[in-house]
Amino acid sequence: APTSPAGPARVDAVMADGTVTLTEAGKPVLVYRTKSPDPANEPGRLNYIHPLYAPDGTVLTEDRPADHLHQRGVFWSWHQVLVNGKPVADGWFMKGLTFHIREQRFKGDAQGGGTLTINADWIVNSGPELNYVARETTRVRVYPLKDGGRRITFDTLITARAESLALGGSDDAKGYGGFSLRLVQPDRLTFAFSGKAIAPADTAVDAGASMGFAWSPPGKTPAWTMGLSCKANGQPVTRWILRQSLSMQNCVFPGRAPFVLKKDETLHLQETLVIRPATPVRSAPSRTAPARP
């Protein structure tokens, strides 16, 4: 019997023990990590994304690279985690903080995309008793491919359950922390904002509300570019830690000084990531009469 024609490509989710893989037309888009691969030694290595794939299947992120074992794909974390004014954990290094994934659900939309929702409890495990300090809801929306490119949005709500929860970046002049990317071959990256090249620096660069990342030839590098924009509580994040070396990229929030949430107050983070072919996909030229001289 003849097979029925395939329907339009749709974003879907494959739930497994420890991972949720978002796919389009059966091809992986990203993997959300919902369980630590080594709970005894690294109870905090979960609640992040790796791999992140380009539309052709190229892996764009690294997890546990030899130079920075704690860096992990697409992640959002902070060195300074304070409860009631006292340092209790280092989320960046995954020390003293873990996550209990309470719920994971996926819903497709009429446009062919879909959204993964993760509900997680923040658990401080550095003391004699486990301490539930925050509730997180992260939504990852994958849009259908368009002109060969991919849009992914992230929406994270972190609500304090302790009387006071404070999150801060590295306690130094760099102040890095918040939404971060560990990309493959970071030493080959170039950076741009609105078409203007941006030079990386040791400390945060005040560059603008978005950042473009591209891999420079020669050699075998991803044939893709990435654009990232970030917001915190509705305000664009314009300070960036950029690394043309074996490290991560970060839209800096809040910086060195911790951001304080009183009980039931919420921090709202939003990011948009766009992955495009380095050589734009061109449609066939239209048949038009030649222009007159």
C-alpha positions in Angstrom: 0.0 0.0 0.0 1.3 3.5 -0.7 2.6 5.4 2.3 0.8 8.6 3.2 2.8 11.8 2.6 4.8 13.0 5.5 3.2 15.9 7.4 5.0 19.1 8.1 8.1 19.0 10.3 7.2 19.6 13.9 9.1 20.2 17.1 8.6 17.4 19.5 10.1 16.0 22.8 11.6 12.7 23.7 11.5 12.1 27.5 14.1 9.8 28.9 15.7 9.1 32.3 17.8 12.2 32.9 17.2 14.0 29.6 14.6 15.7 27.5 15.6 15.9 23.8 13.7 18.4 21.7 13.6 17.5 18.0 12.3 18.7 14.7 11.4 16.2 12.0 13.2 13.6 14.2 16.5 15.5 14.2 17.8 16.7 17.7 17.7 20.4 18.4 18.9 20.4 22.1 19.1 18.1 25.1 17.9 19.4 28.5 19.7 17.6 31.4 17.3 16.7 34.2 19.6 14.4 36.3 23.2 14.4 37.3 25.3 11.7 35.6 27.2 11.3 38.9 24.9 12.3 41.8 27.4 11.2 44.4 30.2 13.4 43.3 28.4 16.1 41.2 24.9 16.4 42.6 24.6 19.9 41.0 25.4 18.9 37.4 21.9 19.1 36.0 19.3 21.8 34.9 21.3 22.9 31.9 21.3 22.2 28.1 23.9 20.1 26.2 24.2 19.4 23.4 22.8 22.3 21.5 22.7 21.5 17.8 22.9 23.5 14.6 20.2 22.6 12.0 22.7 20.4 10.1 23.4 18.4 13.3 26.7 20.1 14.2 27.2 20.2 18.0 27.7 23.8 19.1 28.3 23.4 22.8 30.8 21.6 25.1 30.1 20.0 28.5 32.8 19.4 31.1 35.8 20.6 28.9 39.2 19.8 30.3 40.1 23.4 30.8 37.0 24.3 32.9 35.3 21.1 34.1 32.4 23.0 35.6 31.4 24.7 32.3 28.3 23.1 30.8 26.6 23.8 27.5 23.9 26.4 28.0 23.6 27.2 31.7 22.5 29.9 34.1 24.3 30.1 37.4 26.1 32.3 39.9 29.2 32.0 42.1 27.5 33.8 45.0 24.4 32.2 46.5 23.4 33.8 49.8 20.5 32.8 52.1 19.5 35.3 54.7 22.8 37.2 54.0 25.1 34.2 54.5 27.0 32.5 51.7 25.7 28.9 51.3 26.7 27.7 47.8 28.6 28.3 44.6 26.2 27.5 41.8 28.8 28.2 39.1 31.1 25.6 40.5 28.1 23.4 41.4 29.1 23.3 45.1 26.5 23.3 47.8 23.5 23.6 45.4 21.5 21.0 43.5 18.1 20.8 41.8 15.0 18.6 42.2 13.2 18.5 38.9 9.5 18.4 40.0 7.9 18.5 36.6 8.8 18.4 32.9 6.2 18.9 30.2 6.1 19.7 26.5 3.5 21.4 24.4 3.5 21.8 20.7 2.0 24.9 19.1 0.1 25.7 15.9 3.1 27.1 14.2 5.0 23.8 14.4 7.2 24.8 17.3 7.0 23.7 20.9 7.8 24.6 24.5 9.5 22.5 27.2 8.6 23.6 30.7 10.8 22.5 33.6 9.8 23.1 37.2 12.7 22.7 39.7 13.4 23.2 43.4 16.7 24.8 44.4 18.2 22.7 47.2 21.1 23.9 49.3 23.0 20.8 50.5 26.0 22.4 52.1 24.7 22.2 55.6 23.6 19.3 57.9 20.0 19.5 56.5 18.8 20.1 53.0 17.4 23.6 52.6 14.7 24.5 49.9 15.6 28.0 49.0 14.0 28.8 45.6 11.6 27.6 43.0 12.5 27.8 39.3 10.4 27.5 36.2 12.3 27.5 32.9 10.6 27.4 29.5 12.5 26.6 26.4 10.7 27.4 23.2 12.0 26.0 19.9 10.7 27.7 16.7 10.5 25.9 13.4 13.3 26.3 11.0 13.0 29.4 8.9 15.4 30.3 6.0 17.8 27.7 7.3 18.0 29.3 10.7 16.7 28.4 14.2 15.3 30.6 17.0 15.2 29.4 20.6 13.9 31.4 23.5 14.6 30.8 27.2 12.4 32.2 30.0 13.4 31.5 33.6 11.6 32.6 36.8 13.5 32.1 40.1 11.3 32.7 43.1 12.8 33.0 46.6 11.4 30.5 49.2 13.9 31.5 51.9 13.4 34.8 53.7 16.1 36.3 51.6 17.9 34.8 48.6 20.8 36.7 46.9 22.5 35.8 43.7 25.8 37.4 42.6 28.5 37.0 40.0 32.1 36.3 40.6 33.4 38.4 43.6 36.0 40.2 41.5 36.3 42.8 38.9 34.9 40.5 36.2 31.6 39.8 38.0 30.6 37.1 35.6 27.4 35.2 36.2 23.9 34.5 34.8 23.1 33.1 31.4 26.2 31.5 29.8 27.3 29.6 26.7 30.2 27.2 26.5 30.6 26.9 22.7 32.9 24.6 20.8 36.2 26.0 19.7 35.8 29.3 21.6 39.3 30.3 20.8 38.2 30.7 17.1 35.2 33.0 17.9 34.7 36.5 16.8 32.2 38.9 18.3 30.0 41.7 16.8 27.2 44.0 17.7 25.1 45.6 14.9 27.8 44.7 12.4 30.6 46.3 14.4 33.4 44.0 15.6 33.7 43.8 19.4 37.0 43.2 21.1 36.9 40.8 24.1 38.4 42.0 27.4 39.3 40.4 30.7 36.4 42.3 32.4 32.9 42.9 31.1 32.4 44.7 27.9 29.6 47.3 27.6 28.5 46.5 24.1 24.8 46.5 23.6 21.6 44.5 24.0 22.7 41.6 21.7 25.9 39.9 20.7 26.8 38.0 17.6 29.2 35.0 17.6 30.9 33.5 14.6 33.7 31.0 14.1 36.7 32.2 12.0 38.3 30.1 9.3 40.5 28.5 8.3 40.1 24.9 9.3 37.1 22.9 10.4 34.9 25.2 12.4 31.1 25.4 12.6 29.6 27.0 9.5 27.1 28.8 11.6 26.7 32.1 13.4 24.8 32.7 16.7 23.1 35.8 18.0 22.2 36.2 21.7 20.1 38.8 23.5 19.3 38.7 27.2 17.0 40.5 29.6 16.7 40.6 33.4 13.4 41.7 35.0 12.5 43.2 31.6 15.6 45.3 31.2 18.2 44.5 28.4 21.5 43.1 29.6 24.3 45.1 27.9 27.4 43.9 29.7 29.2 40.9 28.3 32.0 38.6 29.3 33.6 37.6 26.0 36.3 35.0 25.7 38.4 34.3 22.6 40.0 31.5 24.5 39.0 28.2 26.0 36.2 29.5 28.2 32.5 30.5 28.2 30.5 33.6 27.0 28.2 35.4 29.4 25.6 38.1 29.5 26.4 39.6 32.9 23.7 39.8 35.5 23.7 41.1 38.1 27.5 41.5 38.2 29.7 41.4 41.3 27.1 42.9 43.7 24.4 40.3 44.6 20.8 40.8 43.5 18.5 40.3 46.6 15.1 38.6 46.5 12.9 38.6 49.5 10.6 35.6 50.1 8.2 35.1 47.2 9.9 37.8 45.0 11.0 36.6 41.5 13.9 37.2 39.2 12.8 36.9 35.6 15.5 36.1 33.0 14.7 36.0 29.2 17.1 35.1 26.4 16.7 34.7 22.6 19.2 32.6 20.7 19.3 32.6 16.9 21.4 30.1 15.0 22.0 31.0 11.3 24.1 29.6 8.4 27.3 31.5 8.1 26.6 31.7 4.4 23.0 32.9 4.1 20.5 30.6 2.4 19.5 32.4 -0.8 16.2 31.8 -2.5 16.2 31.3 -6.3 16.5 34.6 -8.2 13.2 35.8 -9.5 12.8 36.1 -13.3 12.6 39.8 -13.8 13.4 41.9 -16.9 16.9 43.3 -16.9 17.1 46.8 -15.6 17.5 49.5 -18.2 20.8 51.4 -18.2 
